[in-house]
C-alpha cells in the first residue's frame, strides 16, 4: 500500500529493506532515483543500481548513535 506522502509527492518506492535495523529504500522521482536512509534522502542518482550501491557504502561506514 502506498503511504500518503508517496501519493502527495508522486514518488514510487521500488524496494524497502532493513539493514542493521535501519529502514532504507530507493524511490523514483521523475527520471532520477532517490536513495533514502531512515526516511532521509541520501542523494539522487541516474540508476537504481547506483542508488543501492550508495546505500551499501553508507551503511558500511555508518557507526550509529
N, C-alpha and C positions, 0 to 999 in steps of 0.2 A: 504494500500500500504506500502511496506517496505521502510524504509529510506536507503539511500546509506550506512550509517555507519553500519546498521544491515547486509546488504549484504556483506560488506567488512569483518566484524568480524565473520560472520557466527552465529549470535545470533538470537534467536526467541523471540520476545516480546509477552508475554502472555496477559497482560492486562495493559492498561494505564488508569489512573484516575487523577482527580484533587481534591486534598484535601486542603481546605482553599486557593485555587488559586495557589497551587504549584503542578506541574505535578509529579506524581510518577508512577513507573512501575516495573514489575518483568520480567526479561529476563532469558531464559535458555541458558546456555553456557556449552556445554558438558553434564556432569551428574549433574551439580550444577545449582542453581538458584541465580541470582544477583538481589538484591533489589536496585533500583535506585530512588533517590530523586532529582528532578530538574536536571536530567542528570548526576549526580554524583553517583558513586557506593557506597552504604552504607556498604554492606557486601555480602558475598556469603553464601548460605545455602543449606542443603540437600533436602529440600522440598519447594514447592511453598507456602504452608500454613505458614511455619516458616518465609519465606521472608515477607509475608503480615503482620504477627504479629509484626515483627521488624519495618516495616514501620509505623504501627499504634502506636507503642510505641515511635518511634522517633517523630512522628508528635504531640503526646500528650505532649512531653517535649520541642518541638520547640517553641521558643519565636518569631523568626523573627528578621528582622533587622530594 
